[in-house]
């Protein structure tokens, strides 16, 4: 979420400190603690992308380098980035993403589609 190793380390520390105020946090409590920490620095919860389907198919089927992918992910708006990472990287289902972020399941699905469209645009250029 940060594209900065030091900031990510600080975020992880703050998240676990917040989560472990509970005696035995489960994965959903840790997720909520992460979202609470992220909300202090980024607006999470409202979708802001509105990409239209591409008029032409851009060829993005090439070997991607990790820095290119990281830059593309970081350039996504905070909510869409979180949805993309939770679904496509962490394999969360939309119901869990919706609970974690406090949005509707349909918003989670819409955010994922928009994030994927934007990623394709960014990686094609």
C-alpha positions as CSV (number, residue, x, y, z in Angstrom):
1,X,0.0,0.0,0.0
2,X,2.9,2.4,0.6
3,X,5.7,1.7,-2.0
4,X,8.0,2.6,0.8
5,X,9.6,-0.1,2.9
6,X,10.1,2.0,6.1
7,X,6.5,3.3,5.9
8,X,5.3,-0.3,5.4
9,X,7.2,-1.4,8.5
10,X,5.8,1.4,10.6
11,X,2.3,0.6,9.3
12,X,2.7,-3.1,10.2
13,X,3.9,-2.3,13.7
14,X,1.0,0.1,14.3
15,X,-1.5,-2.4,12.9
16,X,-0.3,-5.2,15.2
17,X,-0.1,-2.9,18.2
18,X,-3.7,-1.9,17.6
19,X,-4.8,-5.5,16.9
20,X,-3.2,-6.9,20.0
21,X,-5.1,-4.6,22.3
22,X,-7.5,-7.5,22.0
23,X,-6.4,-10.6,23.9
24,X,-6.5,-13.0,21.0
25,X,-7.0,-11.2,17.7
26,X,-8.2,-13.2,14.7
27,X,-7.5,-12.4,11.1
28,X,-10.6,-10.1,10.7
29,X,-9.5,-8.0,13.8
30,X,-6.1,-7.6,12.2
31,X,-7.7,-6.6,8.9
32,X,-9.8,-4.0,10.7
33,X,-6.8,-2.7,12.5
34,X,-4.9,-2.3,9.2
35,X,-7.9,-0.5,7.7
36,X,-8.1,1.8,10.7
37,X,-4.4,2.7,10.4
38,X,-4.7,3.3,6.7
39,X,-7.8,5.5,7.2
40,X,-5.6,7.8,9.2
41,X,-3.5,8.5,6.1
42,X,-5.7,7.8,3.1
43,X,-9.4,8.0,2.3
44,X,-10.7,4.5,2.2
45,X,-14.3,3.6,1.5
46,X,-15.4,5.5,-1.5
47,X,-14.6,4.5,-5.0
48,X,-13.1,7.1,-7.3
49,X,-12.1,5.4,-10.5
50,X,-14.6,5.4,-13.4
51,X,-12.7,3.7,-16.3
52,X,-14.7,2.8,-19.4
53,X,-14.1,-0.4,-21.2
54,X,-11.3,0.0,-23.7
55,X,-12.2,0.7,-27.3
56,X,-9.3,-1.4,-28.4
57,X,-7.5,-4.3,-26.8
58,X,-4.1,-3.1,-25.7
59,X,-1.3,-5.7,-25.6
60,X,-0.1,-6.0,-22.0
61,X,0.8,-9.7,-22.3
62,X,4.5,-9.2,-21.9
63,X,6.9,-10.0,-19.2
64,X,6.3,-7.5,-16.4
65,X,9.1,-6.5,-14.1
66,X,8.2,-6.1,-10.4
67,X,8.9,-2.4,-10.2
68,X,6.5,-1.8,-13.1
69,X,3.7,-3.7,-11.3
70,X,4.4,-2.0,-8.0
71,X,4.3,1.5,-9.6
72,X,1.0,0.6,-11.3
73,X,-0.5,-0.7,-8.1
74,X,0.6,2.3,-6.0
75,X,-0.9,4.6,-8.6
76,X,-4.4,3.2,-8.0
77,X,-6.7,5.2,-5.6
78,X,-6.6,3.9,-2.1
79,X,-9.9,2.0,-2.0
80,X,-9.4,0.4,-5.4
81,X,-5.8,-0.5,-4.5
82,X,-6.9,-2.1,-1.3
83,X,-9.7,-4.1,-3.0
84,X,-7.2,-5.2,-5.8
85,X,-4.6,-6.3,-3.2
86,X,-7.1,-8.1,-1.0
87,X,-8.8,-9.9,-3.8
88,X,-6.1,-10.6,-6.4
89,X,-3.1,-10.9,-4.1
90,X,-4.5,-12.2,-0.8
91,X,-7.5,-14.1,-2.4
92,X,-10.2,-12.6,-0.1
93,X,-13.7,-13.0,-1.3
94,X,-15.9,-9.9,-1.9
95,X,-18.0,-10.5,1.2
96,X,-14.9,-10.3,3.4
97,X,-13.5,-7.3,1.6
98,X,-16.9,-5.5,2.0
99,X,-16.9,-6.2,5.7
100,X,-13.3,-5.1,6.1
101,X,-13.7,-1.8,4.3
102,X,-17.3,-1.1,5.3
103,X,-18.6,-1.0,1.8
104,X,-21.2,-3.1,-0.1
105,X,-20.3,-6.3,-1.9
106,X,-21.3,-4.7,-5.2
107,X,-18.9,-1.8,-4.5
108,X,-16.2,-4.3,-3.9
109,X,-16.8,-6.0,-7.2
110,X,-17.1,-2.7,-9.1
111,X,-13.8,-1.4,-7.4
112,X,-12.0,-4.6,-8.5
113,X,-13.1,-4.2,-12.1
114,X,-12.1,-0.5,-12.2
115,X,-8.7,-1.3,-10.6
116,X,-8.0,-4.0,-13.1
117,X,-9.0,-1.7,-16.0
118,X,-6.7,1.0,-14.7
119,X,-3.9,-1.5,-14.2
120,X,-4.2,-2.6,-17.8
121,X,-4.1,1.1,-18.9
122,X,-1.0,1.8,-16.8
123,X,0.9,-1.3,-17.9
124,X,0.1,-0.8,-21.6
125,X,1.8,2.6,-21.6
